């Protein structure tokens, strides 16, 4: 199974060995919810591809953000208004690009634009998509290059662009810095709300990077 293949190249678990999720947590419903629970029971949160892929754990542990906390409206989602409605975020790439459950499958969520890209209809096929194109899906090449120069990306951080990619920022080590994952999402939520439904070439206002 592709899930097993993904776990074989991952570390973890990040919290204990068994995931204990709030039964009332809105994990997407139906089979996707049960599949996510099964994944977290198998490996309760992990990093893979030199931390380029991060799957959030369930439970509580100091200095580690769990999947329920990550989805709390008052952490960073409020900056997106209704652009994250009916989504449950369970993983992220090195740049903080999100992977989320929705009613009809699993999507990649661009934090700068709030645009969604359908990836798979279930967790198994999501794992297959990651493994089949992990360089693009996780940002592994730049994660490796940046960490070779600057050292490991620490818990709770991602590599954020100094100039947002949507504003012409380069996918290069020089344009990246290690940022709080929460702060980076808040900044880009404000950006996504500004550019949502704007025509190409419209002006936007960038907040100073944290």
N, C-alpha and C positions, 0 to 999 in steps of 0.2 A: 504494500500500500504506500501511496505517496506521503501520507502523514508520517508513517514510520521512517521513510527515507529522509524527510525533513528533520525529524527529531534526531536522526542519526548524525546530522551535521550541526546540531544545536547544543548549547550548554543548558544549565539550569538543573532543577527548577529554581525559580526566583523566590518563591515562598513555599516552604515545606514540600510535601510530596503529593498531597491530596487537596484539590480545590474545593473550597466550601463557598458556594455562591448563594447569595440571597435568593430564595425561590421566587420572590416577587420582583427581582431585578428584570428590567425590560431588555432581554437579550436577543430580541428579534423574533421570538415565537417559533412554534413548530419545530421542524426537523433541524433547522439551523441552530436554534437554541440548544437542543440536545447534543448536537455535534460539537458546538463550542464547549459545552460542559464536559463532554467526553475528552476533548483535546486537553483541557486544563486538568482533568483528572489524570491523564497520561503524563503530562509535563506541565506543572503549574507555573507557567510563564517561562520565557526563555529568550536568549539572544542567539542569532545565527549569522554566518557570513561576516565575521569580525564586527559584530554588533550592528551591522547594517539593517537586519531585521529584528524587531523587538515585538514579542507577543506579551501582552500584559497578563499578570497573574491574578488570581482571585484570593482574597484574604487580606490580612492586615500585617504589615511588617514595617518597622521604622525605616524611613528614608526610601521606601519603595512605593510607587504609585500602583495601586491595584486597578483592575478593570472597571469596577463600579465607581471608584473615585474619579477615574479618568473620564467617565461619562457624565459626571455630575454637572448640572447646568451652570453652577456657580464657579466652576474651576476655569474653564475657557470657552465653553460652548455659547455662553451668553453673548460673546462678541460676534457670533455668526447669526444672531437673530433666529429666524426660522429656517436657515439654510442647512441645518443639521437635523431637522425634524425627522422622526421615524427612522433614525440611523443609530446603530450601536457599534462603537469603535472598539476594536479588540487588538489591533496591531498597527505598527508604523514602520516606515522605511527610515533610512539614515537622515533624510531631510525633514522628517516629520510628516511626510505624506501618509495618510491614514488608510487602513483597511477596515471596512465596516460591513455589518450585517444589515440587510434591508429585507423588505417583504419578499422580493423576488430574486434574492441572491446576494452575492458578495461583491462589493465595489471597492475600487480605489478612489479615494477622496483627495482632491488637490486642495491643500490648505490655503493657497493663495487666491484661488478663484471659486472654491466650493463646487467645482465641476466634478461629476462622478463618472467613472468608467467601469462598466460591468466586467467582472473578471470570471466568475464561476457561479454555478448554481448550488454548490455545497462546499464544505470545508476540505474534503478530499481533493476536489478539483482546484480549489484555491491553492492547496499545497503543490499540486502538479504545476500550476501556472507559475508559482514562485520558483520552483526548481528548474523549470524549462527555460526561464529567462531571469535568473536571479540578479544578473548584472544591472538590468534596467529596472526590474521590479523593486529592488532593495537599495540601489545606488552603491553596490559593493565596490566597484573600482575606485570611486572617489573616497569612500570610507577607508579603504586600504591605504590609498595615497596620503590622505590627511593624517591618519594615525601613524604612519611611518615617520612623518615629520614631527608631529606634535604630541604623540602619545595616545593612549586609549581614550575613547569617548566614555565618560563616566555615567553612572546610573542617573536617570532623570534628565539627561541632556540629549540633544540631537545637533546635527550640523546644519545651521541656518545660513541662508545667503545674506551677505551684507547689503547687496542690492537685489531685491526680489527677482526671481527668475521671470515672472510675468512682466516685470518692468525692464527686461533686457539684461538682467544679471547673468553672468556666465556660470556654467557648470564647471567650475575650476576650484582648485584648492585655495587660490588667492581670494576668491569671493566667499569663502566659508569661514565661519567661526563657531565655536562650541557654545551653544545657548541652552538655557533652561527650556525644556520641552514645553512647559506650560506657558512661559512668557512668549515663546516663539509662536505658539498657536493663538494667543491673545492678539499679538501684533497682526498676524495674518488674517484673523477673523475680521478685524477692522478693515483691512485691505480688501478682503473678499466682498464685504458689504458695500464698499465704495464702488467696486467695479462690476458688481452684479448687474447684468442687463445693460451695461454701458456700451456704446459703439466703440469699435477699434479707434485708437488715437485719442480717446477722451482723457482729460487730465485727472490725475488722482493725487492725493496728498499723503505722503509717507510720514509716519511717526518716526522719531529717532529710534534706532535699534537699542534694545536694553543693554 
